[in-house]
Amino acid sequence: MRSLEEFATKKLADLDRASLHRALAETDRHDGIWVDRNGRRLLAFCCNDYLGLTHHPALKAAAVAATERHGVGSGASRLVTGNHPLFGELERRLARLKGTEAAVVFGSGYLANMGIIPALIGRDDLVLIDELAHACLWGGARLSRATVLPFRHSNVAHAEALIAEHRSRHPRVLVATDGVFSMDGDLAPLPELAALAKRYDAWLLTDDAHGIGVVGGGRGSTFAHGVDVDVPLQMGTLSKAVGGYGGYLCASSAVIDLIHNRARTFVYSTGLPPATAAAAIAALDLIERDPAYAALPLAKARRFTRLLNLPEATSAIVPLVVGDAEAALRASTILEADGYLVIAIRPPTVPVGTARLRFTFSAGHPDGEIERLAAVVRERILER
């Protein structure tokens, strides 16, 4: 066991020297925006609970009622214990929101991409992936054993050059991208990528983790461009704006049936707890019923970018790149001293030299606090 301890200790020391060591900080979330940490009450601008639904009374009531009726767990894989009616209802609601024939839910967004891509793509195939795509898209692509080629961030011309060069050597091609990029907050050029995929008989997969409930009238990034966009594989999570936990894929009935049979993270994973499915259904009710409320996180983010003369926000995520990891940690500490929780994002989550503060905005953030936060950022970080 000594070699294991020595290995771990050395790796941790290396992380410390590079200001890349991460540690869990005990944090009590009171609602969607206020937290207790280290004996202080802080206003959090780092949570992906964009609509504040984690504490919404309707979601909590639905989760409690489902627990009382159905228990706390699913017991096994859905293919073993049977398909609980709540899962069927949730999947029908997701498909309706996304405009597809069918949907399937997974244990998490990460599990979804680790199952979807290898179920559709194999060793002889090609995956073109945006260089800044989420780690789970990269993980699923690599697990598929296909040839994986990154294209420059949101650069459709580079993606086309790659597919034109390599398409003839592969029977199937998948183009994978975030719909809203989690560390930069920008939207992928989905109309152009969809057209590219159609020209080359490729399949477009979008990860809409940060789009659903926030952009496109709450329907997500596929619907945020003012034109109809044909995205045959619309993946996302239930753990951000939807307020709970889990992942999903919306697609055709045939594709979903194939996923039921081939996606290992579906076949061999226990189903979501009934309470989680019930809460997600309640969240979709709220998102569909009140698109004006779903528009608030983007409106709050744009208020912040206007106050600081930053490029206009296109999602609820606003990055402020400061450079190296140590500088990002210092900036985060400055904001915490003023009562704001904004986490420093460091490599390998973002490329070396682009460590940043990542501000995320919720429907519940008071406008006055956004103005004060912008003033602190201007005076204590940007003008230092």
N, C-alpha and C positions, 0 to 999 in steps of 0.2 A: 504493500500500500504506500510505501514511502515515495516511490516514483510518481504515483498519481498525485500525492500532495505536492511534491516538488514541481510537477508540471503545472498544476493549478496556481500555485503561488507565483511561479515565474510569469505565467500569462497575465495574472492580475497586476503584477508589478509593471509589466509592459504597458498595460492599459492605463495605469495611474500616471506613468511618465508622459503618455500622449494625451492626457486629460480626456480619456475615453472610457474610464471606468464608470459603470452605472450601478446604482443601488436603489432598492425599493424604499420608498418613503411612506410611512404610515399616514394615510390621508382619509378623512371622513367627509364624504360628499353629502351635504345637507339637501341639496336640490340640484338643478341642472348647472348652477354657476358658482355657488358658494361652497367652500371647503374649509375644514380645519386641518392644519398641518403645523407641526412643531409648536403647538400651543397658540397659534395665531389663526384668525379668520382671514381667508384670502378669497379674492374674486378670480376665478379660474378662466383664463383665455387659452386653454390647452386641451379642452375636452371635445370629443366628437359628438356629443349629445346635442346636436344642432337645434333641435326643437324642444329640448327640455322634457322629453317624453319619459325618461327613466323614472321620473317621480310623478308623472301625470296620474291623477286619481282614476281615470278610466282604465289605464293600463294596469295599475295595481289591483283594481277591483276585478278585472278580467283574470289576472294571474291567480289571485286568491280563490276565486270561484272555480277555476280549472283545477287547482290543487285540491280543493275540497272534494271535487267530483271525481277526478281522475288520478290523484296521487302525485308524488313529486318526480317520478321518473317514467321513462318509456319501457324499461325492462330489457330491451335488446334491440337489435337491428329491426327496422320496419319490415324487412322481408321475412323476418322470423315471427315477430309478435303480431303482425298485421298492421294495416295502415289506419292509424287513429283518425277519426273524422275531423279532428282539429287540423291535422296536416293537410288533408284534402281541401278544406276551406281556405287555409292560408295560401296554398299553392294556386287555387283558383283566383284568389284576390291579387296575388302577385302577377299572374298572367294577365289579368284584366288591366292592372295598372300599367304594365309594360307593353300591352298590345300583342301578346303572343298566344299561341294555342295552349301552352301548358307551362308548368314550372315544377321544380323540385327543390326542397330545402335540405341543407347540410348542417352539420354541427357547428361550423364557423365559416367565415369567408375564406380563411386560409385553407381549410379542408376542402372547400368547394373547388378552388383552382388546382389543388394538388390531385383532385380526382377527375375533374372535367377534362383537362388537357390530355393526360395519358389515356383516357377512355376514347378519345377521338383521334389522337395523333400517335404514330409509332416510329420505329427506328428508321424507316425509309422516307419519312416525311420531313417537312420544313416548317419551322416556326420563325416568323419575323416578329420581333418584339421591340417596343420602344425602349430605349436605353434607360429611361427613368421609370419604367413600369415597376409596380409593387413587387416586393420580394416573393410573394406567393405565386404571381404569374411566372416569374423566373424559375421558382422551384418546380412548378408543374411542368413547365417547358423542358427543364433538364431531366425531370423524372420520366418524361415520355421517351427519352433516348433519341429524339429526332435531332436533325441538324438545327441549331439555334443561332440565328443571326440578328444582332441588334441593329436597329436603325436610329439615326440621330434624332434627338427628342423632337417629336411632332413634325419631323421633316418628311413630308410625303414624297418629295422628289427622290430622297435617298432610299426610302422604302421601295419605290417603284424601280429604281436602278437595281436593287438587290433582287427583287422578285423577277424582274426581266432576265437577269443573269442566271438565276438558279431554278426557276419554275419548272423547266422541262425535265429536270433530273429527279423530281419528287412527285409521287402520285397525289399527295394532299398537302395543302399549305394553310397554315393558320396565321392570321395577323392578330397580335395580342397587344392591348394597350389599356391603361387606365382611362376611364371616361373623364374623371376629375383627378388630377395628379395630387397625391396626398401630401407631398412636401412643398410643392410650388403653387398649388391651387388653381392652375390653369386648366382649360378644357382641351381635350384632344381634338384634332381636326376630323371629327367623325364623318361628316359628309364626304370629304375627300378620300379618307381611308376606305369608306364603304364603296365608293366608286372604283377605287383601285382594286379592292378585293373582287368586285364583280367582274372587272376586265380580265382578271387572271384566274378566275374560278378558285378564289381563296375564301376562307371562312373568317369572318371578323368576330373576335371575342373582346368585349369591353368589361372591365372591372369598374362597376359603378358604386363602389363602397361609399364615396363621398358625394355622390350625385343624387341618389334617391332621397326624396323628402326635402331637397334643397333647391335644385335647379330644374328647369323645364316644367314649372308648375308643380313641382314635387314628384314628377314622374321620372326624373333623372336626366343624365347627360345626353341620351339618345334624342331627347325631346327639347334640348336647349339651344338648338341652332336655327330655328325658324323655318326649317324645311324637313320633309320626311326623310328619315335616315334608316336604311335597311341594315339592321344589326341582328344577325341570326342567333347570336349567342350573347345574351345580356345577363351578366353575373353581377352579384352585389352582396351586401351584408344586411343583417337585421340588427346590427350592434351599434350603429351610429345614429343617424336621424330617426330610425325606427325605434331606437331606445332599448332594445333587449339584447338578444344574442342569436347567432346563427348566420348561415349564408344561403344563397339561392342561385339557381340558374333558370332563366326564362327563355324558352326556345319552342320549336315545333313539337308536336306530340311524339313524332318518331324519334327525335333526338332525346327527349326526356325519357322515353321508354328504353332507349339504348343506355342512357346514364344509369337508370335503375339496375341494369344488368352488368355494366362494365366499370363503373366508377368505384374503385375500391374503398374510397373514403365514405361512400354511401353504403355500399353493400356490407362492409365490415364494421360500421360504427353504430352505436346505439342512437336511436332517434332523440330529437330534442325533448326536453321535459314538456308536458302538456301546458304548464303555466307560461312557458316561453312562447309557444305557438299562439296561445290565446292573447297574450299581450301584443304580439306582432299584428294580429288581426285587428285589435282595437286601435293600434297605431295607424294602420292603413286606413281605417275608417276616418280618423282625424285628418290625415294628409289629403285624402280624396275630398273630404267635405270642406276643407278650408285652405285652398291654395294660397290665399293672401297671407296666412300665417306661415306657410312653408317658405314664402318669399322673404321673410324677415331676416334670416341669417345673412343672406347676400346683401340686403339693404344695410345691415349693420356693418358688414365688412367694407362696403363701399363708403360709408360714412368715415370709417377709420382711414382708408386710403386717401380720401379727399383731404382730410385734416393734415396728413403728412406729405401730401403731394407725391404719393406713390402711384404706380400704375393702377388703374381701376381694377378692383377685385372682380373676378368672374365666378367666384364660388365663395364659400364661407371661410376659406383658408387664405391667410395673407402671410407670406414669408418675409423676413427681414434678414438678409444675408449679411453676416458680420465678418466672415473669413475663417479664422482658425477656431479650434474647439475651445481653447481657454478663453478667448474673447467672448464666445457665445455663453459660456458658463458665467462669466462676469456680468454680462448684460442681464442674464436671467436672475442673478442675485440682486442686482440693482432694482429690478422690477418687484421682486419679492419683498424687498425692504419697504417699498411703497404700497404693498398690499395686493400685488397682482401675481398670480401664478402663471408663468409663461415658460415653457420648458425649452432648454437648449437642445437643438437637434444636431447631432454630430455624426461624423463617419463611423461605421459604414452605411448608416441610413441615408446619408447624402454624400456626394463626392467630396474628396479631400479639398480643402480650401473654400468650401461653401457652407460651413457650419452656420447655423442661423437660429433666430427666434422664429417660432411658428405660432402665429396667432390664429385661433379659431373662434368664430363668432356664433353665438346662440341667439335664438329669438328672444330670450329672456334678459340679455345684457342691457342695462339701462343706458340710454344715450349719454347721460351726464358722465357716467363712468368711462364710456368710450372716449369722450372728449378729454377727460383727465388722463387716461392711459396714453393717449396720443401726445399730450403735453409732456408727460414724463419721458416718453420715448424720445421726443424731439430734444428736450433740454438735457437729459442725462445720458443718452446713448448716441444719438446722431450728432450732437454738437460737442461732444467731449473731445 
